[in-house]
Each structure stands twice: as structure tokens, then as C-alpha cells.
């Protein structure tokens, strides 16, 4: 065998080995639905996300350039939306509790708000903010994951939002950055905290 043929065979062998190594090292790229265009695979990933957050299986999935989106509901019939990024990772899960009448009447006490959250299956972590119509509260929910709850002043939950990439799975929670901490400090006691309950 000539030197030229030997070099060609070595080059081909090296290329095949390198190609196999790259394929082995990047299975996720081939398996995550966006790149394969496999609708069944995306449906499976979406339903795995639904199960993870105790939601019903999805029926229809929409897609655009950046994400997949599907609507479903929880066991109580509350509307829920699931968003996956193009790699199949959960970007956001949002559960909207059935429409409630605007809050009128006495403010719930802090202990009543906490009890309401616990009764709904969440564990209170921190009061983040007090808006015009609701509190924003961090709590642990499905799979011990952090969630942002919107709770009206009567103690009823109106919305639950999971954002794993933002909230993470930490066992504790603190204001995200200096601006949020400064805002909470500037508002001081009642403005940033729970309203006085009756």
C-alpha cells in the first residue's frame, strides 16, 4: 500500500471517529424537539411539564421562533399556560384561578393570608411586594419549586407563576437585587408589608 493511500485511510478513520465523538457528546441537541421538528416529542415534553406541575395533559401546542406554548388546566379546572423554550426547557407555567369578584371588605390578617396559601398547597416564603390590588408572595409549590403568587387582600390566590430559570429551586428567597431591596426599604413598613388585618 502506498503512503498516499495510507494517509487517506487514516484521514477517513479520524473523521469517522471524530464524527462519532461529536454525535455522542451532543445527544440533547438532536433529541430536543425544536431541531428534529418532532411534534410527538414536543407533546411528550409538554405533558411531562404538565405532570411536574400537577396539570392536566395538553391538547394543542402552538409554536413560534422562540418557544412552544400550550394551554391546559389544573385539577380544580383553573386555566393554565405552559411555555417551553426551543430546547424543551420550562420557561414559565402560569395558573390563573377562576375569576373572583373585586375585593371589598376587611383585609385578611397576615396569619389568614398565610393560612389561605397553605390551604391551597403552597408554603409561604416571603412577601415580595404589595401592589394596588394584590400581594406578590414567594412560596414553594409543586416539587418544592419556587413560585410567585398573586394574593388579593382578602387572602384569595388569583395567579400562580413558576419561572424555573428565574426563581430556581432554592430553599430560601431574597429580593433579587439592589434595586428591589432599595424599593422595599424605601417603602417601609405598611406600604411594603401586609395591610393591617381585622
C-alpha positions in Angstrom: 0.0 0.0 0.0 1.3 3.4 -0.9 1.9 6.2 1.6 -0.8 8.3 -0.1 -3.4 5.6 0.3 -2.4 5.0 4.0 -2.8 8.7 4.7 -6.2 8.8 3.1 -7.4 5.8 5.2 -6.0 7.4 8.4 -7.8 10.7 7.5 -11.1 8.9 6.8 -10.8 6.9 10.1 -10.0 10.0 12.1 -13.0 11.8 10.5 -15.4 8.9 11.3 -14.1 8.7 14.9 -14.4 12.5 15.4 -18.0 12.5 13.9 -19.0 9.7 16.3 -17.5 11.5 19.3 -19.4 14.7 18.4 -22.7 12.9 18.0 -22.1 11.1 21.3 -21.3 14.4 23.1 -24.3 16.3 21.8 -27.3 13.9 22.0 -29.5 16.7 23.6 -29.3 18.8 20.5 -30.7 16.1 18.4 -33.3 15.0 20.9 -34.8 18.3 21.9 -37.8 18.6 19.6 -37.2 22.1 18.0 -34.3 20.8 15.9 -35.9 17.5 14.9 -39.4 19.0 14.2 -40.9 16.0 16.0 -44.4 17.0 17.1 -44.8 13.9 19.2 -41.6 14.6 21.1 -42.6 18.1 21.9 -46.1 16.9 23.0 -44.3 14.4 25.3 -42.1 17.1 26.8 -45.0 19.4 27.3 -47.0 16.7 29.1 -44.0 15.9 31.3 -44.0 19.6 32.3 -47.8 19.4 32.9 -47.4 16.4 35.2 -44.5 18.1 37.0 -46.8 21.0 38.0 -49.9 18.8 38.6 -51.7 19.9 35.5 -53.9 18.0 33.0 -52.3 16.8 29.7 -52.2 19.3 26.9 -54.3 19.0 23.8 -52.9 21.5 21.4 -49.4 23.1 21.1 -48.6 26.4 19.4 -45.0 27.4 18.4 -43.1 30.4 17.2 -39.5 31.2 16.6 -38.5 31.1 20.3 -40.9 28.8 22.2 -43.7 26.3 22.4 -46.9 27.2 24.2 -49.9 25.2 25.4 -53.0 25.7 27.5 -54.5 23.2 29.9 -56.0 23.2 33.4 -55.3 22.1 37.0 -57.4 19.5 38.9 -59.8 22.3 40.0 -60.4 23.5 36.5 -58.3 26.6 36.7 -56.8 27.7 33.3 -53.0 27.1 33.0 -50.4 28.0 30.4 -47.1 26.2 29.8 -44.2 27.7 27.9 -41.2 25.7 26.8 -38.1 27.1 25.1 -37.0 25.7 21.8 -34.8 23.1 23.7 -37.8 21.8 25.7 -36.9 23.5 29.0 -39.8 25.0 31.0 -39.7 28.8 30.7 -42.9 29.6 32.5 -46.0 27.9 34.0 -48.9 30.2 34.9 -52.1 29.2 36.6 -55.0 31.7 36.6 -57.5 30.9 39.3 -61.1 31.4 38.3 -62.3 35.0 38.2 -63.2 36.3 41.6 -65.2 39.4 42.4 -63.1 42.5 43.2 -62.0 42.6 46.8 -64.3 44.5 49.1 -64.4 44.4 52.8 -61.9 43.7 55.5 -58.3 43.0 54.9 -57.2 39.5 55.8 -54.5 39.4 58.5 -51.1 38.1 57.8 -51.9 34.8 59.5 -55.1 34.5 57.5 -53.1 35.1 54.2 -50.5 32.5 55.2 -53.3 30.0 56.1 -55.0 30.6 52.8 -51.7 29.9 50.9 -51.1 26.7 53.0 -54.7 25.5 52.4 -54.0 25.8 48.6 -51.0 23.6 48.9 -48.2 26.2 49.0 -45.6 27.0 51.6 -45.1 30.7 52.4 -41.5 32.0 51.9 -41.6 35.8 51.7 -43.8 38.8 50.9 -42.2 40.4 47.9 -44.5 43.4 47.2 -47.8 45.0 47.9 -49.5 46.2 44.7 -52.7 48.2 44.2 -54.9 45.1 44.1 -52.8 42.2 45.4 -49.8 41.0 47.3 -46.9 39.3 45.4 -45.7 36.4 47.6 -43.0 33.9 47.0 -43.9 30.4 48.0 -42.9 26.8 47.5 -45.3 24.8 45.4 -45.1 21.7 43.0 -41.9 19.7 43.5 -40.7 22.2 46.1 -40.2 24.7 43.4 -40.4 28.5 44.0 -43.5 30.2 42.7 -44.8 33.8 42.7 -48.3 34.0 44.0 -50.7 36.9 43.4 -53.0 37.0 46.5 -55.7 39.6 46.9 -56.2 41.5 50.2 -58.9 39.1 51.3 -56.4 36.2 51.1 -57.5 34.6 47.9 -54.9 33.4 45.3 -55.6 34.8 41.8 -52.5 33.7 40.0 -49.5 31.3 40.4 -46.4 31.7 38.3 -43.4 29.3 38.1 -40.3 30.5 36.3 -37.6 27.9 37.0 -34.8 29.9 35.3 -35.6 33.0 37.4 -36.8 31.6 40.7 -34.7 28.5 40.8 -35.2 25.7 43.4 -33.5 27.4 46.4 -34.9 26.7 49.8 -34.8 30.4 50.6 -35.7 33.5 48.8 -34.4 37.1 49.0 -35.0 40.3 46.9 -33.3 39.7 43.5 -31.0 42.7 43.5 -30.1 46.1 45.0 -33.0 47.9 43.2 -35.6 45.6 44.6 -34.1 45.8 48.1 -33.9 49.5 48.0 -37.5 49.7 46.8 -38.7 47.6 49.7 -36.6 49.7 52.2 -37.9 53.0 50.8 -41.5 51.9 51.0 -41.0 51.0 54.7 -43.4 49.1 56.9 -47.1 49.1 55.9 -46.5 50.1 52.3 -44.2 47.2 51.6 -45.8 44.8 54.0 -49.2 43.2 54.8 -52.1 45.5 55.4 -53.4 45.6 58.9 -55.9 42.7 59.2 -59.1 42.7 61.2 
